[in-house]
Amino acid sequence: MAQYTRVSGSVGLITLQNPPVNALSAAVRQGIVDTVKRALGDPKVKSVVICGQNGIFCGGADIKEFGTNMSGPPLVPMIHAIEAANKPVVAAIEGSALGGGLELALGCHYRIAHSKARLGLPEVSLGLLPAAGGTQRLPRLIGVPAALDLITTGRHVTAAEALQLGVVDRVAEHSTVDAAVKFALSVAAKSLDARRISTYPCPRPSDFDALFEGAMQKVRQSARGAIAPVACVQAVRAAATRPYLQGMEREKELMATLFTSGQARALQYCFFAQRAVSKWNMPNGARWDTSKPRPVHKAAVIGLGTMGRGIAVALAQTGMSVVAVETQEKQLMEAKQAVSGMLERGAKRRGLTPAALHKISYSHDIQAVADVDLVIEAVFEDMALKKKVFQQLSAVCKPGTFLCTNTSALDVDHLASQTRNPELVVGMHFFAPAHVMKLLEVVYGPQSSPQAVATAMQLGKKMGKVSVAVGNCRGFVGNRMLKPYIEQAFFLLEEGATPELVDRALEEFGFPMGVFRMSDLSGLDVGWRVRKGDGLVESGSASGQPTRLREGRRYSPLGDLLCEQGRFGQKTGRGWYQYDKPGSRVARSDPWFHSFLEEYRARHGLVARRIDHQEVLERCLYVLINEGFRILEDGIAAGPEDIDIIYVFGYGWPRHRGGPMFYAGMVGLATVLERLEHYRQAHPDVPYLQPCSLLRRLVASGSPPVHRWREVIKKLHSQL
Ligand SMILES: CCCCCCC/C=C/C(=O)SCCNC(=O)CCNC(=O)[C@H](O)C(C)(C)COP(=O)(O)OP(=O)(O)OC[C@H]1O[C@@H](n2cnc3c(N)ncnc32)[C@H](O)[C@@H]1OP(=O)(O)O
């Protein structure tokens, strides 16, 4: 809807009304068309102001309408009618003007933004392009290079940057609507000839071809198969080479391809999934909207290794006081230097002074955490050590302190049982580097209180994380699903693949790194230690375990054998690949590994066969998806969105493929099931390939779309 009032005698004020973000639904578009007509037809009205209610101009086209039978007036002629008006129209931008919202403002003759407003054309992140004239007007207004940047990245700019770029004409410090009305009165009699952006010639940069070639190369490199950024470049190129109306035709044509694409569906699914996961619920009925978080003013981190340092930085950047504890004096000094460096660099990047530096105090004594509201333990991944820390924390901390663990796989319940108040214990599983990576798994056990979960979720939000609440099991969601994925990659090497082939298949799919390059980066010794702890590594006559079997299940010792050679990955300069020197990042094919693999196969009577990308993807990804279904069946994740967001934000799953569970729906659940059955038959000693009963059930019930899986899961749980 849009409300119309006449203010200051001669200004028609149009207020967009569609909470919470005044998205341009059919009703809003109709409201704009009607009220603009009314204002232009009213002889007392000399100028018009468009604003949004509740301090937000407009969040763009209504994404919930996409994929439905879209009715109501289309955006392009609506915006064109505003631009063609014979009375000045001023956009009063408060809060956000994004996507179609900014395109509406670009159709107005003047734009005034509040100093705290944010503006942008983020359509690319939804798999689209700014198809309401944005790709044609913006380059005409601010030039091709700046428009290319905003349109291909979708980044939001502050009002100050928008003013500098020329996107807005003025910035207001106080009421933007008042300022816009005053301004509208002052320009009422002025000619509009020079104010219609579509009539501007598009400035043609001298390095035209190089500019577009560079832009195309950049998006192809960073987008890894995403089609929208490429279409954005093509649309801006049309603005620079064609007259406005022909450019608009090109914009429409490109949008038509994107609008119905699977990538747009996947990206829009991610948009809503990201918001859905903040509305968490636990199997015991506790929910986000009925569980009140407790404020955290002071927090502590125990253990200042790589993870602890990143967590300390993330906490301090929220502005709260942080106590950082490390019992080893040398490690403490090194950590202090490293944390200060990270905070200084972070502040410099954001053009701020490093105020957070003074928020951290350091100690080697655990007693220093006595008065904090929340502790995050980040000591070495060793159960005995963590148990001891939790016993100490339980004794030292004031009553009511939340005790959190950053373990990536160990049993949170077991740690909780070491404390006097297990209801105050949750997992807060960060991803490295902890001050950069957006994902946080908040792990609750059967005894965790809703308040503890709510507090951890809220703290995650404060740190700028996308937090997902999950149940407690080995590896939680992310690492639990990773295990069968890595296992398949090892088996593929045994059967004839190379690390290069497996990685190429996964990288072409869209992962920033294939499984072996990732393993080299994170360190092969991490998994080795876990497998040792599980008693998997020892084989031979002493242990009674055959080399390639563990309790009747197929096992590949390849990773263990590399570790025995001291090949831990990048840090040792050798792993699945070789590196110029320890710590180098460029992976190069390693002839040593190739002959080692050949000898290994010969030793075990394995005959290498030709493996193609399709098989790599099917085996690695479907087995990971299958474990995702098991996680849903076990109630560890509340819905497929939780799993997908974990994979997109924590494990590099390409966002334009929507996350593993969404991807399974796109491929077709029946296909995933059929391929798993096929591979299970070929490898009967690999239990992870056994299709999960939830997957079978979903296929049997007609493979419903992903947003309806929760109903099937609920039914399944009610029958157990
Ligand atoms: C062929 C015909 C098509 C022509 C299209 C022409 C081209 C135009 C395309 C577009 O405009 S696409 C949309 C572009 N806009 C965006 O991408 C902005 C998306 N929104 C945001 O970034 C943020 O929501 C915000 C506006 C910055 C506000 O952030 P905040 O953190 O305050 O709130 P949220 O939790 O994100 O959102 C609240 C609530 O609102 C829903 N929502 C937000 N934006 C939209 C939208 N554009 N359409 C529909 N719904 C929207 C969001 O899902 C939340 O809903 P609930 O979770 O509360 O249900």
The ligand as an SDF file (V2000), in Angstrom:
LIG
                    3D

 59 61  0  0  0  0  0  0  0  0999 V2000
   10.5090   -9.8870  -13.5810 C   0  0  0  0  0  0  0  0  0  0  0  0
    9.8990   -9.1610  -12.4460 C   0  0  0  0  0  0  0  0  0  0  0  0
   10.8460   -8.8060  -11.3550 C   0  0  0  0  0  0  0  0  0  0  0  0
   11.3120   -7.4030  -11.4310 C   0  0  0  0  0  0  0  0  0  0  0  0
   12.3560   -7.1770  -10.4090 C   0  0  0  0  0  0  0  0  0  0  0  0
   13.0660   -5.9270  -10.6840 C   0  0  0  0  0  0  0  0  0  0  0  0
   14.3920   -5.8600  -10.0370 C   0  0  0  0  0  0  0  0  0  0  0  0
   14.3390   -5.7260   -8.5730 C   0  0  0  0  0  0  0  0  0  0  0  0
   14.7180   -6.7580   -7.8340 C   0  0  0  0  0  0  0  0  0  0  0  0
   14.7710   -6.6210   -6.3790 C   0  0  0  0  0  0  0  0  0  0  0  0
   14.5540   -5.5960   -5.8080 O   0  0  0  0  0  0  0  0  0  0  0  0
   15.1750   -8.0250   -5.5500 S   0  0  0  0  0  0  0  0  0  0  0  0
   15.2370   -7.5010   -3.8660 C   0  0  0  0  0  0  0  0  0  0  0  0
   16.4510   -6.7030   -3.5950 C   0  0  0  0  0  0  0  0  0  0  0  0
   16.5130   -6.3870   -2.1940 N   0  0  0  0  0  0  0  0  0  0  0  0
   17.2460   -7.0530   -1.3310 C   0  0  0  0  0  0  0  0  0  0  0  0
   17.9540   -7.9580   -1.6790 O   0  0  0  0  0  0  0  0  0  0  0  0
   17.1500   -6.6210    0.1000 C   0  0  0  0  0  0  0  0  0  0  0  0
   16.8360   -7.7940    0.9670 C   0  0  0  0  0  0  0  0  0  0  0  0
   16.6700   -7.4180    2.3440 N   0  0  0  0  0  0  0  0  0  0  0  0
   17.6950   -7.0980    3.1570 C   0  0  0  0  0  0  0  0  0  0  0  0
   18.8320   -7.0180    2.7890 O   0  0  0  0  0  0  0  0  0  0  0  0
   17.3600   -6.8580    4.5860 C   0  0  0  0  0  0  0  0  0  0  0  0
   16.1650   -7.5080    4.8510 O   0  0  0  0  0  0  0  0  0  0  0  0
   17.2260   -5.3620    4.9760 C   0  0  0  0  0  0  0  0  0  0  0  0
   16.2630   -4.6430    4.0600 C   0  0  0  0  0  0  0  0  0  0  0  0
   18.6000   -4.7020    4.9280 C   0  0  0  0  0  0  0  0  0  0  0  0
   16.6800   -5.2980    6.4310 C   0  0  0  0  0  0  0  0  0  0  0  0
   17.5240   -6.0720    7.2640 O   0  0  0  0  0  0  0  0  0  0  0  0
   17.0580   -6.4550    8.7560 P   0  0  0  0  0  0  0  0  0  0  0  0
   18.2030   -7.2040    9.3530 O   0  0  0  0  0  0  0  0  0  0  0  0
   16.5570   -5.2620    9.4280 O   0  0  0  0  0  0  0  0  0  0  0  0
   15.8210   -7.4140    8.5960 O   0  0  0  0  0  0  0  0  0  0  0  0
   15.7120   -8.8720    7.9810 P   0  0  0  0  0  0  0  0  0  0  0  0
   15.6470   -9.8600    9.0710 O   0  0  0  0  0  0  0  0  0  0  0  0
   16.7240   -9.0870    6.9260 O   0  0  0  0  0  0  0  0  0  0  0  0
   14.3140   -8.8000    7.2340 O   0  0  0  0  0  0  0  0  0  0  0  0
   13.1000   -8.6160    7.9690 C   0  0  0  0  0  0  0  0  0  0  0  0
   12.0170   -9.3910    7.2800 C   0  0  0  0  0  0  0  0  0  0  0  0
   11.7740   -8.8070    6.0080 O   0  0  0  0  0  0  0  0  0  0  0  0
   11.8680   -9.7870    4.9880 C   0  0  0  0  0  0  0  0  0  0  0  0
   12.3930   -9.1510    3.7870 N   0  0  0  0  0  0  0  0  0  0  0  0
   13.4740   -8.3760    3.6930 C   0  0  0  0  0  0  0  0  0  0  0  0
   13.6060   -7.9220    2.4390 N   0  0  0  0  0  0  0  0  0  0  0  0
   12.5810   -8.4200    1.7290 C   0  0  0  0  0  0  0  0  0  0  0  0
   12.1840   -8.3100    0.3780 C   0  0  0  0  0  0  0  0  0  0  0  0
   12.8560   -7.5740   -0.5120 N   0  0  0  0  0  0  0  0  0  0  0  0
   11.0800   -8.9710   -0.0090 N   0  0  0  0  0  0  0  0  0  0  0  0
   10.3610   -9.7050    0.8740 C   0  0  0  0  0  0  0  0  0  0  0  0
   10.6970   -9.8560    2.1800 N   0  0  0  0  0  0  0  0  0  0  0  0
   11.7950   -9.2110    2.5920 C   0  0  0  0  0  0  0  0  0  0  0  0
   12.8160  -10.8310    5.5760 C   0  0  0  0  0  0  0  0  0  0  0  0
   12.6330  -12.0650    4.9470 O   0  0  0  0  0  0  0  0  0  0  0  0
   12.4070  -10.8390    7.0180 C   0  0  0  0  0  0  0  0  0  0  0  0
   11.2300  -11.6230    7.0750 O   0  0  0  0  0  0  0  0  0  0  0  0
   10.9220  -12.5290    8.3440 P   0  0  0  0  0  0  0  0  0  0  0  0
   12.1020  -13.4110    8.5330 O   0  0  0  0  0  0  0  0  0  0  0  0
   10.7290  -11.5880    9.4780 O   0  0  0  0  0  0  0  0  0  0  0  0
    9.6910  -13.2740    7.9520 O   0  0  0  0  0  0  0  0  0  0  0  0
  1  2  1  0
  2  3  1  0
  3  4  1  0
  4  5  1  0
  5  6  1  0
  6  7  1  0
  7  8  1  0
  8  9  2  0
  9 10  1  0
 10 11  2  0
 10 12  1  0
 12 13  1  0
 13 14  1  0
 14 15  1  0
 15 16  1  0
 16 17  2  0
 16 18  1  0
 18 19  1  0
 19 20  1  0
 20 21  1  0
 21 22  2  0
 21 23  1  0
 23 24  1  0
 23 25  1  0
 25 26  1  0
 25 27  1  0
 25 28  1  0
 28 29  1  0
 29 30  1  0
 30 31  2  0
 30 32  1  0
 30 33  1  0
 33 34  1  0
 34 35  2  0
 34 36  1  0
 34 37  1  0
 37 38  1  0
 38 39  1  0
 39 40  1  0
 39 54  1  0
 40 41  1  0
 41 42  1  0
 41 52  1  0
 42 43  1  0
 42 51  1  0
 43 44  2  0
 44 45  1  0
 45 46  1  0
 45 51  2  0
 46 47  1  0
 46 48  2  0
 48 49  1  0
 49 50  2  0
 50 51  1  0
 52 53  1  0
 52 54  1  0
 54 55  1  0
 55 56  1  0
 56 57  2  0
 56 58  1  0
 56 59  1  0
M  END
$$$$
